[in-house]
Amino acid sequence: AHFAIGILDDAGGDDHYYADMNMAQGAGHDFSLGFLVERAGNDVYDAPNLSLGGGNANGIGLFWDFAGDDTYNVSAATTFGRANNGPRGGLRDFIRGLGLFIDTGGNDAYPAAYAFAGNNKMWTQRGANEDEPLPLTELGAGVDTEAALP
């Protein structure tokens, strides 16, 4: 969606989230806000590009899994709280794009191909286009902690 808000708030259960199209599972695109909150359960996430707290084209993507031993399967890099505003040198360089990934509680499994993210790790990233100069308005971050919230 463009210029929109999408929120999924799940109270619990062992869920399997599957998406095969971009912009899913807590992703924000083109001045939109996407927010996925998963409160409990041992969940499986099969996610495409631009998902799991990914921010794209000045969107804000937020993902928070509160608890459980979760499994993450992803097919591209703009996931796990990464951001990508697009080609450099345009007006988008001056407008915030944000990706945020949080997983609290549990022992989680991440794909080895994306070593920047993992169980009991913190990471930051300013942009998916890492070969180009990065604008300060393109921010991405993630944290996975085995500690549960009180």
N, C-alpha and C positions, 0 to 999 in steps of 0.2 A: 504494500500500500504506500501511498504518498501522502504526506501531511496528515497522518492518522495516529491513533493510539490503539494498541492491541495488548491485552493482558490475559494471561492464563494463570490462575491460582488454584493449585490442587492441594487438597487437605491431607492426602496420604494414600497409601496402598503401593504395591509393587507394580509400577507402571512401565510400559514399553512405549517410548515415543519414537515414531518413525516418520521421517520426512525425506523425500527424494527431490524436492525443488528448493532452490535458494530462498532465503529470508524466512526462517522458521525458528521455533524454539527460543524465543527471547531475543530476536534480532530487530534492529531498527534501520530503516532505509529511507532516504530522501526526506529529511526533516520529520520523520516519524519516531515514535517511541514504541519499542517492543519489550515486554516484561514477562518472563516466565518465573513463577514462584512454585517450587515443589517442597511441601512441608515435611514429608516423611516417606519412608519406604526405600526398598532396594530397587532402584530404577535403572533402566537401560535407555540410552539416548543414541539413536542412529541419526546422524545429522549431516546435512549437506554443507556447502559453503555458505557463509553469511548466516551463522546460527550460534546458539549457546552464548548469548551476550555479545554477538558481533554487531558493530556499528558500521554502516556503509552510507556513503554519499550524504554526510552530515546528519545521519540518524543516530539515535541513542538506543543501544541494545543492552538490556539488563537481564541477567540470569542468576537465580539463587536457588540452590538445592540445600535445604536445611539439614537433612540427616539421611543416613542410610549408606549401604555399601553399593555405590553406583558404578555403572560401566558406560564409558564414553567411546563411541565409534564415530569418527568424523572422516569426511572425504576431501576436505580442503582446508587451507590455512586461516581464512578469516573467520575463526571460531574461537572459543575460549577467551572471550573478552578482547579480541583484536579489533582494530578499527582501520577503515580505508575510506578516505573522502574522495578519492578518484585522482585523475591527472592533475599535476601541479601547474600553477600559474594562472588559475582562474579565481573567481569570486569565492568558491568553496574553501579556499585556503584561509579565509577570514572568519569562517563560521565553524563552531564546535561540532565535532563528531566524536562519539564516545562509545566504547565497548567495555562492559564490566561483567566478569564471571566470578561467582562466589559459590563454593561448595563447603559447607560446614558439617562436621560429624561424619564418621564412617571411613572405611578403607576403600578408596575408589581406584578404578582401573582406567588408564589412559592409553591411547595408541602410542607405540614407540616412535612412530614417524614424527610426532609433534613433541619432542623432548622438552620444549620450553614450558609445557604444562605438565602437571603431575600431582600425585597424591602428596599431601603435606608440603606443598610448594607455594611460593609467591612469584609473580612475574609482572613485568610492565613492558609496554611496547608502545611506541609512537609511530603507528602507521604500518600498513602491510606492504607499501611500496618502499622497502628499505634501501633500495639502490638510489632513490631520489632524495633530495633534501626534504626533511620532514617539517611540516608546519606545526607550530605549537598547539594548534586547535584540534589536532588529530591524536587522540589518546586512547590507549587500551591498557587494561589491567586485569589480573586474575589472582585469586587466592583459593587454595584448597587446604583446609585444616581438618585434622581428625578430631579436634575438640568440638564438642557439641555446644550449642547455645544453651544458656541456663533456662 
